[in-house]
Amino acid sequence: MTQREIDIADMQCWVFRLAQKKWNLSPSQCADLFENHRLLEYISDCYDILHVSGYQRAVEELKEILRVDGVEV
């Protein structure tokens, strides 16, 4: 793994955990949301912008994606 891949994976883990806690979801519920709505891919694709905005802002971005997809968390 490159350092960039490690950094992206680290952000994905932290954002997943923050989202799970903020949205009051079990790990499996949160994993289903992330998988069904391709949120890990979004973090990876938009890493350059997301990582400078901070993890809390990334969670808000994901919430907006889910809202557009018709999911309220």
TORKE-535892 format. One record per atom (N, C-alpha, C): residue number from 1; residue in one letter; chain; atom name; x, y, z. Coordinates in Angstrom, 2 decimals. Layout:
<rs>
<r><pos>NUM</pos><code>A</code><unit>A</unit><site>CA</site><u>X</u><v>Y</v><w>Z</w></r>
...
</rs>
This chain:
<rs>
<r><pos>1</pos><code>M</code><unit>A</unit><site>N</site><u>0.84</u><v>-1.19</v><w>0.00</w></r>
<r><pos>1</pos><code>M</code><unit>A</unit><site>CA</site><u>0.00</u><v>0.00</v><w>0.00</w></r>
<r><pos>1</pos><code>M</code><unit>A</unit><site>C</site><u>0.87</u><v>1.24</v><w>0.00</w></r>
<r><pos>2</pos><code>T</code><unit>A</unit><site>N</site><u>0.44</u><v>2.20</v><w>-0.77</w></r>
<r><pos>2</pos><code>T</code><unit>A</unit><site>CA</site><u>1.16</u><v>3.48</v><w>-0.77</w></r>
<r><pos>2</pos><code>T</code><unit>A</unit><site>C</site><u>0.72</u><v>4.29</v><w>0.45</w></r>
<r><pos>3</pos><code>Q</code><unit>A</unit><site>N</site><u>1.44</u><v>5.34</v><w>0.74</w></r>
<r><pos>3</pos><code>Q</code><unit>A</unit><site>CA</site><u>1.07</u><v>6.21</v><w>1.86</w></r>
<r><pos>3</pos><code>Q</code><unit>A</unit><site>C</site><u>-0.30</u><v>6.85</v><w>1.61</w></r>
<r><pos>4</pos><code>R</code><unit>A</unit><site>N</site><u>-0.57</u><v>7.22</v><w>0.37</w></r>
<r><pos>4</pos><code>R</code><unit>A</unit><site>CA</site><u>-1.87</u><v>7.80</v><w>0.03</w></r>
<r><pos>4</pos><code>R</code><unit>A</unit><site>C</site><u>-3.00</u><v>6.80</v><w>0.31</w></r>
<r><pos>5</pos><code>E</code><unit>A</unit><site>N</site><u>-2.82</u><v>5.56</v><w>-0.08</w></r>
<r><pos>5</pos><code>E</code><unit>A</unit><site>CA</site><u>-3.84</u><v>4.53</v><w>0.16</w></r>
<r><pos>5</pos><code>E</code><unit>A</unit><site>C</site><u>-4.06</u><v>4.32</v><w>1.66</w></r>
<r><pos>6</pos><code>I</code><unit>A</unit><site>N</site><u>-2.99</u><v>4.38</v><w>2.42</w></r>
<r><pos>6</pos><code>I</code><unit>A</unit><site>CA</site><u>-3.09</u><v>4.26</v><w>3.88</w></r>
<r><pos>6</pos><code>I</code><unit>A</unit><site>C</site><u>-3.87</u><v>5.44</v><w>4.44</w></r>
<r><pos>7</pos><code>D</code><unit>A</unit><site>N</site><u>-3.57</u><v>6.64</v><w>3.95</w></r>
<r><pos>7</pos><code>D</code><unit>A</unit><site>CA</site><u>-4.27</u><v>7.85</v><w>4.42</w></r>
<r><pos>7</pos><code>D</code><unit>A</unit><site>C</site><u>-5.76</u><v>7.78</v><w>4.08</w></r>
<r><pos>8</pos><code>I</code><unit>A</unit><site>N</site><u>-6.09</u><v>7.32</v><w>2.90</w></r>
<r><pos>8</pos><code>I</code><unit>A</unit><site>CA</site><u>-7.51</u><v>7.19</v><w>2.51</w></r>
<r><pos>8</pos><code>I</code><unit>A</unit><site>C</site><u>-8.20</u><v>6.16</v><w>3.39</w></r>
<r><pos>9</pos><code>A</code><unit>A</unit><site>N</site><u>-7.57</u><v>5.01</v><w>3.60</w></r>
<r><pos>9</pos><code>A</code><unit>A</unit><site>CA</site><u>-8.16</u><v>3.97</v><w>4.44</w></r>
<r><pos>9</pos><code>A</code><unit>A</unit><site>C</site><u>-8.35</u><v>4.47</v><w>5.87</w></r>
<r><pos>10</pos><code>D</code><unit>A</unit><site>N</site><u>-7.41</u><v>5.24</v><w>6.37</w></r>
<r><pos>10</pos><code>D</code><unit>A</unit><site>CA</site><u>-7.52</u><v>5.81</v><w>7.71</w></r>
<r><pos>10</pos><code>D</code><unit>A</unit><site>C</site><u>-8.72</u><v>6.75</v><w>7.79</w></r>
<r><pos>11</pos><code>M</code><unit>A</unit><site>N</site><u>-8.87</u><v>7.59</v><w>6.78</w></r>
<r><pos>11</pos><code>M</code><unit>A</unit><site>CA</site><u>-10.01</u><v>8.51</v><w>6.78</w></r>
<r><pos>11</pos><code>M</code><unit>A</unit><site>C</site><u>-11.32</u><v>7.74</v><w>6.68</w></r>
<r><pos>12</pos><code>Q</code><unit>A</unit><site>N</site><u>-11.36</u><v>6.72</v><w>5.84</w></r>
<r><pos>12</pos><code>Q</code><unit>A</unit><site>CA</site><u>-12.57</u><v>5.92</v><w>5.71</w></r>
<r><pos>12</pos><code>Q</code><unit>A</unit><site>C</site><u>-12.97</u><v>5.30</v><w>7.05</w></r>
<r><pos>13</pos><code>C</code><unit>A</unit><site>N</site><u>-12.00</u><v>4.78</v><w>7.78</w></r>
<r><pos>13</pos><code>C</code><unit>A</unit><site>CA</site><u>-12.27</u><v>4.18</v><w>9.10</w></r>
<r><pos>13</pos><code>C</code><unit>A</unit><site>C</site><u>-12.80</u><v>5.20</v><w>10.09</w></r>
<r><pos>14</pos><code>W</code><unit>A</unit><site>N</site><u>-12.14</u><v>6.35</v><w>10.17</w></r>
<r><pos>14</pos><code>W</code><unit>A</unit><site>CA</site><u>-12.56</u><v>7.38</v><w>11.11</w></r>
<r><pos>14</pos><code>W</code><unit>A</unit><site>C</site><u>-13.94</u><v>7.94</v><w>10.77</w></r>
<r><pos>15</pos><code>V</code><unit>A</unit><site>N</site><u>-14.18</u><v>8.19</v><w>9.51</w></r>
<r><pos>15</pos><code>V</code><unit>A</unit><site>CA</site><u>-15.47</u><v>8.74</v><w>9.10</w></r>
<r><pos>15</pos><code>V</code><unit>A</unit><site>C</site><u>-16.57</u><v>7.71</v><w>9.32</w></r>
<r><pos>16</pos><code>F</code><unit>A</unit><site>N</site><u>-16.29</u><v>6.45</v><w>9.05</w></r>
<r><pos>16</pos><code>F</code><unit>A</unit><site>CA</site><u>-17.27</u><v>5.39</v><w>9.32</w></r>
<r><pos>16</pos><code>F</code><unit>A</unit><site>C</site><u>-17.65</u><v>5.40</v><w>10.80</w></r>
<r><pos>17</pos><code>R</code><unit>A</unit><site>N</site><u>-16.65</u><v>5.42</v><w>11.65</w></r>
<r><pos>17</pos><code>R</code><unit>A</unit><site>CA</site><u>-16.91</u><v>5.39</v><w>13.10</w></r>
<r><pos>17</pos><code>R</code><unit>A</unit><site>C</site><u>-17.66</u><v>6.64</v><w>13.56</w></r>
<r><pos>18</pos><code>L</code><unit>A</unit><site>N</site><u>-17.27</u><v>7.80</v><w>13.08</w></r>
<r><pos>18</pos><code>L</code><unit>A</unit><site>CA</site><u>-17.97</u><v>9.03</v><w>13.43</w></r>
<r><pos>18</pos><code>L</code><unit>A</unit><site>C</site><u>-19.42</u><v>9.01</v><w>12.96</w></r>
<r><pos>19</pos><code>A</code><unit>A</unit><site>N</site><u>-19.64</u><v>8.54</v><w>11.74</w></r>
<r><pos>19</pos><code>A</code><unit>A</unit><site>CA</site><u>-21.01</u><v>8.45</v><w>11.21</w></r>
<r><pos>19</pos><code>A</code><unit>A</unit><site>C</site><u>-21.84</u><v>7.48</v><w>12.04</w></r>
<r><pos>20</pos><code>Q</code><unit>A</unit><site>N</site><u>-21.27</u><v>6.35</v><w>12.35</w></r>
<r><pos>20</pos><code>Q</code><unit>A</unit><site>CA</site><u>-21.98</u><v>5.34</v><w>13.15</w></r>
<r><pos>20</pos><code>Q</code><unit>A</unit><site>C</site><u>-22.42</u><v>5.93</v><w>14.49</w></r>
<r><pos>21</pos><code>K</code><unit>A</unit><site>N</site><u>-21.53</u><v>6.64</v><w>15.12</w></r>
<r><pos>21</pos><code>K</code><unit>A</unit><site>CA</site><u>-21.83</u><v>7.24</v><w>16.42</w></r>
<r><pos>21</pos><code>K</code><unit>A</unit><site>C</site><u>-22.84</u><v>8.38</v><w>16.29</w></r>
<r><pos>22</pos><code>K</code><unit>A</unit><site>N</site><u>-22.61</u><v>9.27</v><w>15.33</w></r>
<r><pos>22</pos><code>K</code><unit>A</unit><site>CA</site><u>-23.48</u><v>10.44</v><w>15.15</w></r>
<r><pos>22</pos><code>K</code><unit>A</unit><site>C</site><u>-24.89</u><v>10.03</v><w>14.73</w></r>
<r><pos>23</pos><code>W</code><unit>A</unit><site>N</site><u>-24.99</u><v>9.01</v><w>13.90</w></r>
<r><pos>23</pos><code>W</code><unit>A</unit><site>CA</site><u>-26.29</u><v>8.57</v><w>13.38</w></r>
<r><pos>23</pos><code>W</code><unit>A</unit><site>C</site><u>-26.92</u><v>7.48</v><w>14.25</w></r>
<r><pos>24</pos><code>N</code><unit>A</unit><site>N</site><u>-26.23</u><v>7.11</v><w>15.34</w></r>
<r><pos>24</pos><code>N</code><unit>A</unit><site>CA</site><u>-26.74</u><v>6.11</v><w>16.28</w></r>
<r><pos>24</pos><code>N</code><unit>A</unit><site>C</site><u>-27.10</u><v>4.79</v><w>15.58</w></r>
<r><pos>25</pos><code>L</code><unit>A</unit><site>N</site><u>-26.14</u><v>4.26</v><w>14.83</w></r>
<r><pos>25</pos><code>L</code><unit>A</unit><site>CA</site><u>-26.34</u><v>3.02</v><w>14.09</w></r>
<r><pos>25</pos><code>L</code><unit>A</unit><site>C</site><u>-25.41</u><v>1.94</v><w>14.62</w></r>
<r><pos>26</pos><code>S</code><unit>A</unit><site>N</site><u>-25.85</u><v>0.70</v><w>14.47</w></r>
<r><pos>26</pos><code>S</code><unit>A</unit><site>CA</site><u>-24.97</u><v>-0.42</v><w>14.80</w></r>
<r><pos>26</pos><code>S</code><unit>A</unit><site>C</site><u>-23.89</u><v>-0.50</v><w>13.71</w></r>
<r><pos>27</pos><code>P</code><unit>A</unit><site>N</site><u>-22.80</u><v>-1.20</v><w>13.98</w></r>
<r><pos>27</pos><code>P</code><unit>A</unit><site>CA</site><u>-21.78</u><v>-1.34</v><w>12.94</w></r>
<r><pos>27</pos><code>P</code><unit>A</unit><site>C</site><u>-22.33</u><v>-1.95</v><w>11.66</w></r>
<r><pos>28</pos><code>S</code><unit>A</unit><site>N</site><u>-23.20</u><v>-2.95</v><w>11.78</w></r>
<r><pos>28</pos><code>S</code><unit>A</unit><site>CA</site><u>-23.73</u><v>-3.59</v><w>10.56</w></r>
<r><pos>28</pos><code>S</code><unit>A</unit><site>C</site><u>-24.69</u><v>-2.67</v><w>9.81</w></r>
<r><pos>29</pos><code>Q</code><unit>A</unit><site>N</site><u>-25.48</u><v>-1.88</v><w>10.54</w></r>
<r><pos>29</pos><code>Q</code><unit>A</unit><site>CA</site><u>-26.38</u><v>-0.92</v><w>9.87</w></r>
<r><pos>29</pos><code>Q</code><unit>A</unit><site>C</site><u>-25.57</u><v>0.12</v><w>9.11</w></r>
<r><pos>30</pos><code>C</code><unit>A</unit><site>N</site><u>-24.54</u><v>0.61</v><w>9.75</w></r>
<r><pos>30</pos><code>C</code><unit>A</unit><site>CA</site><u>-23.69</u><v>1.62</v><w>9.13</w></r>
<r><pos>30</pos><code>C</code><unit>A</unit><site>C</site><u>-22.95</u><v>1.03</v><w>7.92</w></r>
<r><pos>31</pos><code>A</code><unit>A</unit><site>N</site><u>-22.46</u><v>-0.18</v><w>8.07</w></r>
<r><pos>31</pos><code>A</code><unit>A</unit><site>CA</site><u>-21.77</u><v>-0.85</v><w>6.96</w></r>
<r><pos>31</pos><code>A</code><unit>A</unit><site>C</site><u>-22.70</u><v>-1.03</v><w>5.77</w></r>
<r><pos>32</pos><code>D</code><unit>A</unit><site>N</site><u>-23.96</u><v>-1.38</v><w>6.03</w></r>
<r><pos>32</pos><code>D</code><unit>A</unit><site>CA</site><u>-24.93</u><v>-1.53</v><w>4.95</w></r>
<r><pos>32</pos><code>D</code><unit>A</unit><site>C</site><u>-25.13</u><v>-0.20</v><w>4.22</w></r>
<r><pos>33</pos><code>L</code><unit>A</unit><site>N</site><u>-25.28</u><v>0.89</v><w>4.97</w></r>
<r><pos>33</pos><code>L</code><unit>A</unit><site>CA</site><u>-25.44</u><v>2.21</v><w>4.34</w></r>
<r><pos>33</pos><code>L</code><unit>A</unit><site>C</site><u>-24.22</u><v>2.55</v><w>3.49</w></r>
<r><pos>34</pos><code>F</code><unit>A</unit><site>N</site><u>-23.05</u><v>2.35</v><w>4.06</w></r>
<r><pos>34</pos><code>F</code><unit>A</unit><site>CA</site><u>-21.82</u><v>2.68</v><w>3.35</w></r>
<r><pos>34</pos><code>F</code><unit>A</unit><site>C</site><u>-21.67</u><v>1.84</v><w>2.09</w></r>
<r><pos>35</pos><code>E</code><unit>A</unit><site>N</site><u>-22.06</u><v>0.58</v><w>2.17</w></r>
<r><pos>35</pos><code>E</code><unit>A</unit><site>CA</site><u>-21.94</u><v>-0.30</v><w>1.01</w></r>
<r><pos>35</pos><code>E</code><unit>A</unit><site>C</site><u>-23.00</u><v>0.03</v><w>-0.04</w></r>
<r><pos>36</pos><code>N</code><unit>A</unit><site>N</site><u>-24.24</u><v>0.14</v><w>0.38</w></r>
<r><pos>36</pos><code>N</code><unit>A</unit><site>CA</site><u>-25.35</u><v>0.36</v><w>-0.56</w></r>
<r><pos>36</pos><code>N</code><unit>A</unit><site>C</site><u>-25.28</u><v>1.71</v><w>-1.27</w></r>
<r><pos>37</pos><code>H</code><unit>A</unit><site>N</site><u>-24.65</u><v>2.68</v><w>-0.65</w></r>
<r><pos>37</pos><code>H</code><unit>A</unit><site>CA</site><u>-24.58</u><v>4.02</v><w>-1.23</w></r>
<r><pos>37</pos><code>H</code><unit>A</unit><site>C</site><u>-23.16</u><v>4.41</v><w>-1.65</w></r>
<r><pos>38</pos><code>R</code><unit>A</unit><site>N</site><u>-22.27</u><v>3.43</v><w>-1.65</w></r>
<r><pos>38</pos><code>R</code><unit>A</unit><site>CA</site><u>-20.90</u><v>3.59</v><w>-2.14</w></r>
<r><pos>38</pos><code>R</code><unit>A</unit><site>C</site><u>-20.17</u><v>4.76</v><w>-1.46</w></r>
<r><pos>39</pos><code>L</code><unit>A</unit><site>N</site><u>-20.35</u><v>4.86</v><w>-0.15</w></r>
<r><pos>39</pos><code>L</code><unit>A</unit><site>CA</site><u>-19.77</u><v>5.98</v><w>0.59</w></r>
<r><pos>39</pos><code>L</code><unit>A</unit><site>C</site><u>-18.26</u><v>5.85</v><w>0.75</w></r>
<r><pos>40</pos><code>L</code><unit>A</unit><site>N</site><u>-17.76</u><v>4.64</v><w>0.88</w></r>
<r><pos>40</pos><code>L</code><unit>A</unit><site>CA</site><u>-16.30</u><v>4.48</v><w>0.97</w></r>
<r><pos>40</pos><code>L</code><unit>A</unit><site>C</site><u>-15.64</u><v>4.91</v><w>-0.34</w></r>
<r><pos>41</pos><code>E</code><unit>A</unit><site>N</site><u>-16.29</u><v>4.57</v><w>-1.45</w></r>
<r><pos>41</pos><code>E</code><unit>A</unit><site>CA</site><u>-15.76</u><v>4.99</v><w>-2.75</w></r>
<r><pos>41</pos><code>E</code><unit>A</unit><site>C</site><u>-15.78</u><v>6.51</v><w>-2.87</w></r>
<r><pos>42</pos><code>Y</code><unit>A</unit><site>N</site><u>-16.85</u><v>7.12</v><w>-2.36</w></r>
<r><pos>42</pos><code>Y</code><unit>A</unit><site>CA</site><u>-16.94</u><v>8.58</v><w>-2.39</w></r>
<r><pos>42</pos><code>Y</code><unit>A</unit><site>C</site><u>-15.78</u><v>9.20</v><w>-1.61</w></r>
<r><pos>43</pos><code>I</code><unit>A</unit><site>N</site><u>-15.51</u><v>8.67</v><w>-0.43</w></r>
<r><pos>43</pos><code>I</code><unit>A</unit><site>CA</site><u>-14.39</u><v>9.18</v><w>0.37</w></r>
<r><pos>43</pos><code>I</code><unit>A</unit><site>C</site><u>-13.08</u><v>9.03</v><w>-0.40</w></r>
<r><pos>44</pos><code>S</code><unit>A</unit><site>N</site><u>-12.90</u><v>7.89</v><w>-1.02</w></r>
<r><pos>44</pos><code>S</code><unit>A</unit><site>CA</site><u>-11.67</u><v>7.66</v><w>-1.78</w></r>
<r><pos>44</pos><code>S</code><unit>A</unit><site>C</site><u>-11.57</u><v>8.61</v><w>-2.98</w></r>
<r><pos>45</pos><code>D</code><unit>A</unit><site>N</site><u>-12.66</u><v>8.74</v><w>-3.72</w></r>
<r><pos>45</pos><code>D</code><unit>A</unit><site>CA</site><u>-12.66</u><v>9.59</v><w>-4.91</w></r>
<r><pos>45</pos><code>D</code><unit>A</unit><site>C</site><u>-12.47</u><v>11.07</v><w>-4.58</w></r>
<r><pos>46</pos><code>C</code><unit>A</unit><site>N</site><u>-13.01</u><v>11.49</v><w>-3.45</w></r>
<r><pos>46</pos><code>C</code><unit>A</unit><site>CA</site><u>-12.99</u><v>12.91</v><w>-3.08</w></r>
<r><pos>46</pos><code>C</code><unit>A</unit><site>C</site><u>-12.01</u><v>13.20</v><w>-1.94</w></r>
<r><pos>47</pos><code>Y</code><unit>A</unit><site>N</site><u>-11.10</u><v>12.30</v><w>-1.70</w></r>
<r><pos>47</pos><code>Y</code><unit>A</unit><site>CA</site><u>-10.18</u><v>12.41</v><w>-0.57</w></r>
<r><pos>47</pos><code>Y</code><unit>A</unit><site>C</site><u>-9.46</u><v>13.76</v><w>-0.54</w></r>
<r><pos>48</pos><code>D</code><unit>A</unit><site>N</site><u>-8.97</u><v>14.20</v><w>-1.69</w></r>
<r><pos>48</pos><code>D</code><unit>A</unit><site>CA</site><u>-8.18</u><v>15.44</v><w>-1.72</w></r>
<r><pos>48</pos><code>D</code><unit>A</unit><site>C</site><u>-8.95</u><v>16.63</v><w>-1.16</w></r>
<r><pos>49</pos><code>I</code><unit>A</unit><site>N</site><u>-10.24</u><v>16.68</v><w>-1.41</w></r>
<r><pos>49</pos><code>I</code><unit>A</unit><site>CA</site><u>-11.06</u><v>17.78</v><w>-0.90</w></r>
<r><pos>49</pos><code>I</code><unit>A</unit><site>C</site><u>-11.51</u><v>17.49</v><w>0.52</w></r>
<r><pos>50</pos><code>L</code><unit>A</unit><site>N</site><u>-11.95</u><v>16.26</v><w>0.77</w></r>
<r><pos>50</pos><code>L</code><unit>A</unit><site>CA</site><u>-12.51</u><v>15.92</v><w>2.08</w></r>
<r><pos>50</pos><code>L</code><unit>A</unit><site>C</site><u>-11.51</u><v>16.03</v><w>3.22</w></r>
<r><pos>51</pos><code>H</code><unit>A</unit><site>N</site><u>-10.28</u><v>15.59</v><w>2.98</w></r>
<r><pos>51</pos><code>H</code><unit>A</unit><site>CA</site><u>-9.34</u><v>15.55</v><w>4.10</w></r>
<r><pos>51</pos><code>H</code><unit>A</unit><site>C</site><u>-8.94</u><v>16.94</v><w>4.59</w></r>
<r><pos>52</pos><code>V</code><unit>A</unit><site>N</site><u>-9.04</u><v>17.94</v><w>3.73</w></r>
<r><pos>52</pos><code>V</code><unit>A</unit><site>CA</site><u>-8.72</u><v>19.29</v><w>4.20</w></r>
<r><pos>52</pos><code>V</code><unit>A</unit><site>C</site><u>-9.90</u><v>19.94</v><w>4.91</w></r>
<r><pos>53</pos><code>S</code><unit>A</unit><site>N</site><u>-11.09</u><v>19.38</v><w>4.69</w></r>
<r><pos>53</pos><code>S</code><unit>A</unit><site>CA</site><u>-12.30</u><v>19.92</v><w>5.34</w></r>
<r><pos>53</pos><code>S</code><unit>A</unit><site>C</site><u>-12.52</u><v>19.34</v><w>6.73</w></r>
<r><pos>54</pos><code>G</code><unit>A</unit><site>N</site><u>-11.93</u><v>18.18</v><w>6.99</w></r>
<r><pos>54</pos><code>G</code><unit>A</unit><site>CA</site><u>-12.07</u><v>17.54</v><w>8.29</w></r>
<r><pos>54</pos><code>G</code><unit>A</unit><site>C</site><u>-13.09</u><v>16.41</v><w>8.27</w></r>
<r><pos>55</pos><code>Y</code><unit>A</unit><site>N</site><u>-12.95</u><v>15.54</v><w>9.24</w></r>
<r><pos>55</pos><code>Y</code><unit>A</unit><site>CA</site><u>-13.78</u><v>14.34</v><w>9.29</w></r>
<r><pos>55</pos><code>Y</code><unit>A</unit><site>C</site><u>-15.24</u><v>14.66</v><w>9.58</w></r>
<r><pos>56</pos><code>Q</code><unit>A</unit><site>N</site><u>-15.49</u><v>15.63</v><w>10.44</w></r>
<r><pos>56</pos><code>Q</code><unit>A</unit><site>CA</site><u>-16.88</u><v>15.99</v><w>10.74</w></r>
<r><pos>56</pos><code>Q</code><unit>A</unit><site>C</site><u>-17.58</u><v>16.51</v><w>9.49</w></r>
<r><pos>57</pos><code>R</code><unit>A</unit><site>N</site><u>-16.89</u><v>17.30</v><w>8.73</w></r>
<r><pos>57</pos><code>R</code><unit>A</unit><site>CA</site><u>-17.48</u><v>17.82</v><w>7.48</w></r>
<r><pos>57</pos><code>R</code><unit>A</unit><site>C</site><u>-17.71</u><v>16.69</v><w>6.50</w></r>
<r><pos>58</pos><code>A</code><unit>A</unit><site>N</site><u>-16.83</u><v>15.73</v><w>6.46</w></r>
<r><pos>58</pos><code>A</code><unit>A</unit><site>CA</site><u>-17.01</u><v>14.56</v><w>5.58</w></r>
<r><pos>58</pos><code>A</code><unit>A</unit><site>C</site><u>-18.28</u><v>13.80</v><w>5.94</w></r>
<r><pos>59</pos><code>V</code><unit>A</unit><site>N</site><u>-18.53</u><v>13.66</v><w>7.24</w></r>
<r><pos>59</pos><code>V</code><unit>A</unit><site>CA</site><u>-19.76</u><v>12.98</v><w>7.69</w></r>
<r><pos>59</pos><code>V</code><unit>A</unit><site>C</site><u>-20.98</u><v>13.76</v><w>7.20</w></r>
<r><pos>60</pos><code>E</code><unit>A</unit><site>N</site><u>-20.92</u><v>15.07</v><w>7.26</w></r>
<r><pos>60</pos><code>E</code><unit>A</unit><site>CA</site><u>-22.03</u><v>15.89</v><w>6.77</w></r>
<r><pos>60</pos><code>E</code><unit>A</unit><site>C</site><u>-22.23</u><v>15.73</v><w>5.26</w></r>
<r><pos>61</pos><code>E</code><unit>A</unit><site>N</site><u>-21.14</u><v>15.62</v><w>4.53</w></r>
<r><pos>61</pos><code>E</code><unit>A</unit><site>CA</site><u>-21.22</u><v>15.37</v><w>3.08</w></r>
<r><pos>61</pos><code>E</code><unit>A</unit><site>C</site><u>-21.92</u><v>14.04</v><w>2.81</w></r>
<r><pos>62</pos><code>L</code><unit>A</unit><site>N</site><u>-21.55</u><v>13.02</v><w>3.58</w></r>
<r><pos>62</pos><code>L</code><unit>A</unit><site>CA</site><u>-22.16</u><v>11.70</v><w>3.40</w></r>
<r><pos>62</pos><code>L</code><unit>A</unit><site>C</site><u>-23.65</u><v>11.74</v><w>3.73</w></r>
<r><pos>63</pos><code>K</code><unit>A</unit><site>N</site><u>-24.00</u><v>12.49</v><w>4.77</w></r>
<r><pos>63</pos><code>K</code><unit>A</unit><site>CA</site><u>-25.41</u><v>12.64</v><w>5.15</w></r>
<r><pos>63</pos><code>K</code><unit>A</unit><site>C</site><u>-26.20</u><v>13.28</v><w>4.00</w></r>
<r><pos>64</pos><code>E</code><unit>A</unit><site>N</site><u>-25.59</u><v>14.24</v><w>3.34</w></r>
<r><pos>64</pos><code>E</code><unit>A</unit><site>CA</site><u>-26.25</u><v>14.90</v><w>2.20</w></r>
<r><pos>64</pos><code>E</code><unit>A</unit><site>C</site><u>-26.44</u><v>13.92</v><w>1.04</w></r>
<r><pos>65</pos><code>I</code><unit>A</unit><site>N</site><u>-25.45</u><v>13.10</v><w>0.79</w></r>
<r><pos>65</pos><code>I</code><unit>A</unit><site>CA</site><u>-25.56</u><v>12.07</v><w>-0.26</w></r>
<r><pos>65</pos><code>I</code><unit>A</unit><site>C</site><u>-26.73</u><v>11.14</v><w>0.07</w></r>
<r><pos>66</pos><code>L</code><unit>A</unit><site>N</site><u>-26.80</u><v>10.71</v><w>1.33</w></r>
<r><pos>66</pos><code>L</code><unit>A</unit><site>CA</site><u>-27.88</u><v>9.82</v><w>1.73</w></r>
<r><pos>66</pos><code>L</code><unit>A</unit><site>C</site><u>-29.24</u><v>10.52</v><w>1.60</w></r>
<r><pos>67</pos><code>R</code><unit>A</unit><site>N</site><u>-29.31</u><v>11.80</v><w>1.97</w></r>
<r><pos>67</pos><code>R</code><unit>A</unit><site>CA</site><u>-30.56</u><v>12.54</v><w>1.86</w></r>
<r><pos>67</pos><code>R</code><unit>A</unit><site>C</site><u>-31.03</u><v>12.59</v><w>0.40</w></r>
<r><pos>68</pos><code>V</code><unit>A</unit><site>N</site><u>-30.11</u><v>12.86</v><w>-0.50</w></r>
<r><pos>68</pos><code>V</code><unit>A</unit><site>CA</site><u>-30.43</u><v>12.89</v><w>-1.93</w></r>
<r><pos>68</pos><code>V</code><unit>A</unit><site>C</site><u>-30.91</u><v>11.51</v><w>-2.41</w></r>
<r><pos>69</pos><code>D</code><unit>A</unit><site>N</site><u>-30.35</u><v>10.47</v><w>-1.82</w></r>
<r><pos>69</pos><code>D</code><unit>A</unit><site>CA</site><u>-30.76</u><v>9.10</v><w>-2.15</w></r>
<r><pos>69</pos><code>D</code><unit>A</unit><site>C</site><u>-32.05</u><v>8.68</v><w>-1.44</w></r>
<r><pos>70</pos><code>G</code><unit>A</unit><site>N</site><u>-32.63</u><v>9.59</v><w>-0.64</w></r>
<r><pos>70</pos><code>G</code><unit>A</unit><site>CA</site><u>-33.88</u><v>9.29</v><w>0.03</w></r>
<r><pos>70</pos><code>G</code><unit>A</unit><site>C</site><u>-33.74</u><v>8.62</v><w>1.38</w></r>
<r><pos>71</pos><code>V</code><unit>A</unit><site>N</site><u>-32.55</u><v>8.70</v><w>1.97</w></r>
<r><pos>71</pos><code>V</code><unit>A</unit><site>CA</site><u>-32.29</u><v>8.07</v><w>3.27</w></r>
<r><pos>71</pos><code>V</code><unit>A</unit><site>C</site><u>-32.07</u><v>9.16</v><w>4.30</w></r>
<r><pos>72</pos><code>E</code><unit>A</unit><site>N</site><u>-32.84</u><v>9.12</v><w>5.37</w></r>
<r><pos>72</pos><code>E</code><unit>A</unit><site>CA</site><u>-32.65</u><v>10.06</v><w>6.48</w></r>
<r><pos>72</pos><code>E</code><unit>A</unit><site>C</site><u>-31.94</u><v>9.33</v><w>7.62</w></r>
<r><pos>73</pos><code>V</code><unit>A</unit><site>N</site><u>-30.87</u><v>9.92</v><w>8.10</w></r>
<r><pos>73</pos><code>V</code><unit>A</unit><site>CA</site><u>-30.14</u><v>9.34</v><w>9.25</w></r>
<r><pos>73</pos><code>V</code><unit>A</unit><site>C</site><u>-30.17</u><v>10.31</v><w>10.40</w></r>
</rs>
